[in-house]
Amino acid sequence: MRIPFIKAALVSAMLATPLAHAATAIVSNEKDDTLSFIDLKTLEVTDTVSVGQRPRGIILSKDKSRLYICASDSDTVQVMDLASRKIIANLPSGEDPEQFSLHPDDRRLYIANEDDALVTVVNTESHEVLAQIEVGVEPEGMAVSPDGRWAVNTSETTSMLHWIDTETHELVDNTLVDQRPRHVEFTRDGSMLWASAEIGGTVSIIDVASREIIKKLNFQIRGIHPDKIQPVGVKLSADGRFAFVALGPANHVAVVDTSNYEVLDYLLVGRRVWHMEFTPDQKYLLTTNGVSGDVSVIDIDKMKVIKSIKVGRYPWGVVTLE
């Protein structure tokens, strides 16, 4: 049964609940060419670091010692040493890297090059380009399966998911989804893949074994025109109970019960919500809100936004670490 719609109101910073354990969030600000570092105990920005032009996708190495940064307008992936917060290398990414995903082996980085219609595979240790795989027009989203078998790319204009065999680096299959797919996310066991379609307004759930869509989610928010409901980022809770879908200019995050694919609630966040990440303890979810230039903090137990943190201009990607 659908839970009644509840708008989660933004509350005063004075009422915000500090997080139990000290941890850090890192946010990429694509208009400022910077990263914001947030102390997750105080929920305050503690440092701002300049990086390459138009940083968007960011991910951590497996040991959390390095941060990879898609510096899209610099046409490179930068490597930051997190101990010093200095750029120590630039990887050959191809033109306009936007999102990427790291193989479980911690060495193969799969990079979507939007302007080249290519996925570039780079060895993070030798900095060697291992492969360049032709995909559809305007590739953006990228995910590698937990077992490392599949790398999946989304192409915005072609409206497809491209399945790449990570052993052969060959494109072996395509799945047609709705218009302008932006992000893909595997379930923890690797059996399902969630794919957002921004202009289509849907999220497709794909069975990995058959590579076929088994469910398609639609979203409706009272008082908001359907054209503004544009799914982009997707995050799945570690316990498998919930999926969170960022709805772009609708300024809400949808909460989905993964047992029956019912939308439980829509949480009001900042303007033009892009991507999300859980805190290391999974108690909170952070959202990057591009137009309002802030990060919303969602309390998972209460399903409420407890604070808004001002960062740089047009925050895009976010990671967290202890």
C-alpha positions in Angstrom: 0.0 0.0 0.0 1.3 3.4 -0.9 2.3 5.6 2.0 0.7 9.0 2.0 2.8 11.8 0.4 4.9 13.7 2.9 7.0 16.7 2.0 10.2 16.7 4.1 10.8 20.3 5.1 14.3 21.7 5.3 14.9 22.5 9.0 17.2 25.0 10.6 20.9 24.2 10.8 20.6 24.7 14.6 18.4 21.6 14.8 20.6 19.4 12.6 21.7 16.2 14.3 25.5 15.7 14.2 26.6 12.3 12.8 27.8 9.8 15.3 31.3 9.1 13.7 33.7 11.5 12.1 33.8 11.0 8.4 34.3 13.2 5.3 32.3 13.9 2.2 33.8 15.2 -1.0 31.7 17.1 -3.5 32.7 18.2 -7.0 31.6 21.7 -8.0 31.5 21.8 -11.8 31.2 25.6 -12.2 33.9 26.5 -9.7 36.5 23.8 -10.7 36.8 22.8 -7.1 36.1 20.1 -4.6 34.4 20.8 -1.2 35.4 18.7 1.8 32.7 18.3 4.4 33.2 17.2 8.0 30.3 14.8 8.6 30.4 15.3 12.3 29.9 19.0 12.2 28.1 19.0 8.8 30.3 22.0 7.7 32.7 22.6 4.8 36.2 22.5 6.1 38.3 22.8 2.9 37.9 23.8 -0.8 40.5 22.5 -3.3 41.0 23.6 -6.9 41.1 20.9 -9.5 40.8 20.6 -13.3 38.0 22.2 -15.4 34.4 21.2 -14.8 34.8 18.3 -12.3 31.8 16.0 -12.4 32.1 12.3 -11.6 34.3 11.4 -8.6 35.1 7.9 -7.2 37.5 6.5 -4.6 40.2 3.9 -4.9 39.4 0.7 -3.0 41.8 1.6 -0.1 40.3 5.2 -0.1 43.8 6.7 -0.5 43.1 8.2 -3.9 40.3 10.1 -5.5 39.6 9.9 -9.3 38.1 13.1 -10.8 36.5 13.5 -14.2 37.8 16.9 -15.2 35.5 17.1 -18.2 36.6 20.3 -19.8 40.3 19.4 -19.2 39.7 16.1 -21.1 41.4 14.1 -18.4 40.8 12.0 -15.2 42.8 13.4 -12.4 44.2 11.4 -9.5 44.3 13.1 -6.1 46.3 11.8 -3.1 43.8 12.3 -0.3 46.5 12.5 2.4 48.0 15.7 0.8 44.9 16.7 -1.3 47.2 17.2 -4.2 46.8 16.1 -7.8 49.5 13.5 -8.4 48.6 12.2 -11.9 46.4 12.8 -15.0 45.1 9.7 -16.8 44.4 9.6 -20.5 40.7 9.5 -20.5 39.5 10.7 -24.0 37.4 13.7 -24.6 34.8 15.0 -22.1 34.9 12.3 -19.4 31.7 12.5 -17.3 31.2 9.4 -15.3 33.4 6.3 -14.7 33.5 3.1 -12.7 36.4 1.2 -11.1 36.7 -2.6 -11.6 36.9 -4.6 -8.4 40.5 -5.3 -9.2 41.2 -1.6 -8.4 43.2 -1.2 -11.6 40.8 -1.0 -14.6 39.0 2.3 -14.8 36.1 2.4 -17.3 35.5 6.0 -18.5 32.5 7.3 -20.5 33.7 9.9 -23.1 30.7 11.9 -24.0 32.1 13.7 -27.1 33.9 10.7 -28.6 31.1 8.0 -28.3 33.7 5.8 -26.6 34.4 4.0 -23.4 38.1 4.2 -22.5 39.6 1.6 -20.3 42.7 2.8 -18.4 45.1 1.0 -16.1 45.3 3.1 -12.9 48.8 1.9 -12.0 50.6 2.0 -15.4 48.3 4.8 -16.9 48.1 2.7 -20.0 45.0 2.8 -22.2 43.9 -0.8 -22.3 41.0 -0.5 -24.7 38.7 2.0 -26.4 35.2 0.6 -27.1 32.7 2.2 -29.4 29.3 2.7 -27.9 26.2 4.9 -28.6 26.0 8.7 -29.0 26.8 10.8 -25.9 27.9 8.1 -23.4 27.5 9.1 -19.8 26.6 6.6 -17.1 29.1 3.8 -16.2 28.9 0.9 -13.8 30.9 -2.3 -13.3 29.2 -5.3 -11.8 30.3 -6.5 -8.3 31.8 -9.7 -9.8 33.7 -7.6 -12.3 32.2 -9.4 -15.3 30.2 -6.6 -16.9 30.9 -2.9 -17.5 27.6 -1.1 -18.5 27.5 2.2 -20.2 24.5 4.5 -21.0 24.3 6.5 -24.2 22.0 9.5 -23.8 21.1 10.1 -27.5 20.9 6.4 -28.5 18.8 5.6 -25.4 20.6 2.3 -24.8 22.6 0.5 -22.2 25.8 -1.1 -23.6 27.0 -4.3 -22.1 30.8 -4.7 -22.2 32.6 -8.0 -21.4 35.4 -6.9 -19.1 37.7 -9.8 -20.1 37.5 -9.2 -23.9 36.6 -5.5 -23.8 34.0 -6.3 -26.5 30.5 -4.8 -26.7 28.3 -7.9 -26.5 24.7 -6.6 -26.1 22.5 -3.6 -25.9 19.3 -2.9 -23.9 16.9 -0.2 -25.2 15.6 2.0 -22.4 13.7 5.3 -22.3 15.0 8.6 -23.5 18.3 10.0 -22.2 19.6 7.4 -19.8 21.9 9.0 -17.3 23.0 6.6 -14.6 23.2 2.9 -13.9 23.6 1.1 -10.5 24.0 -2.6 -9.8 22.4 -4.2 -6.8 24.9 -5.5 -4.2 24.5 -9.1 -5.4 24.9 -8.1 -9.0 21.6 -9.7 -10.1 19.8 -6.5 -11.1 20.7 -3.2 -12.7 18.8 0.1 -12.1 18.9 2.6 -15.0 17.5 6.1 -14.9 16.1 7.8 -18.0 16.1 11.6 -17.6 13.8 12.7 -20.4 11.8 9.5 -20.4 11.0 10.2 -16.7 11.5 6.5 -15.7 13.8 4.1 -14.0 14.2 0.6 -15.6 15.1 -2.4 -13.5 17.0 -5.0 -15.6 17.7 -8.6 -14.9 21.4 -9.0 -15.4 21.3 -12.7 -16.5 18.9 -12.0 -19.4 19.7 -8.3 -19.8 16.0 -7.6 -20.1 13.8 -5.1 -18.4 11.6 -6.6 -15.7 10.1 -3.5 -14.2 9.8 0.2 -15.1 9.1 2.8 -12.5 7.2 6.1 -13.1 7.0 9.0 -10.7 4.3 11.5 -9.9 4.6 14.4 -7.5 1.7 16.5 -6.5 1.9 20.1 -7.9 4.9 19.4 -10.1 4.6 19.1 -13.9 5.6 15.7 -15.3 8.2 17.3 -17.6 10.2 18.4 -14.5 10.4 14.9 -13.1 13.7 13.8 -14.6 15.4 10.8 -12.9 19.2 11.0 -12.8 21.2 9.6 -9.9 20.2 6.3 -8.2 21.5 4.8 -4.9 20.6 1.5 -3.3 20.8 1.0 0.4 23.3 -1.6 1.6 20.6 -3.7 3.2 18.7 -3.8 -0.1 15.5 -2.4 1.3 15.4 1.0 -0.4 16.3 2.7 -3.7 16.7 6.5 -3.8 16.2 8.2 -7.1 17.2 11.9 -7.7 14.5 13.6 -9.8 16.5 16.6 -11.1 14.5 19.8 -11.6 11.6 18.3 -9.6 13.8 19.0 -6.5 12.8 15.8 -4.9 14.3 12.3 -4.1 12.0 9.4 -4.6 12.1 6.6 -2.0 11.4 3.2 -3.5 10.6 -0.1 -1.6 12.7 -2.6 -3.5 10.6 -5.6 -2.4 7.6 -4.4 -4.4 8.9 -1.4 -6.4 6.4 0.9 -4.8 7.3 4.6 -4.3 7.0 5.2 -0.6 7.7 9.0 -0.5 9.2 12.0 -2.2 11.7 14.0 -0.1 12.1 17.7 -0.9 15.8 18.6 -1.3 17.6 21.5 -3.0 17.2 22.7 -6.6 18.2 20.4 -9.5 19.3 17.4 -7.5 22.0 15.4 -9.4 23.7 12.6 -7.4 23.7 11.0 -4.0 25.9 9.0 -1.6 25.4 7.4 1.8 27.6 8.2 4.8 29.8 5.3 5.7 27.4 4.1 8.4 24.5 4.2 6.0 22.5 6.4 8.4 22.4 9.4 6.1 22.1 10.1 2.4 23.8 13.2 0.9 22.4 14.8 -2.3 24.2 17.3 -4.6 21.8 20.1 -5.7 23.2 21.9 -8.7 21.2 25.0 -9.1 20.9 25.8 -5.3 24.6 25.1 -4.8 24.2 22.9 -1.7 24.1 19.4 -0.3 21.0 18.1 1.4 21.4 15.6 4.3 18.7 13.0 4.6 18.2 11.0 7.8 17.4 7.5 6.6 15.5 6.3 9.7 13.3 9.4 9.7 13.2 9.8 5.9 13.6 13.6 6.4 16.1 16.2 5.3 17.8 17.5 8.4 20.2 20.0 6.9 21.3 21.9 3.8 25.1 22.5 3.5 26.3 25.3 1.2 29.1 24.2 -1.1 30.4 25.6 -4.5 28.6 26.4 -7.7 26.8 23.5 -9.3 27.7 20.6 -7.1 27.6 17.4 -9.1 29.3 14.3 -7.7 29.8 13.1 -4.1 31.7 10.4 -2.2 32.1 9.7 1.5 34.9 8.0 3.5 35.9 7.4 7.1 
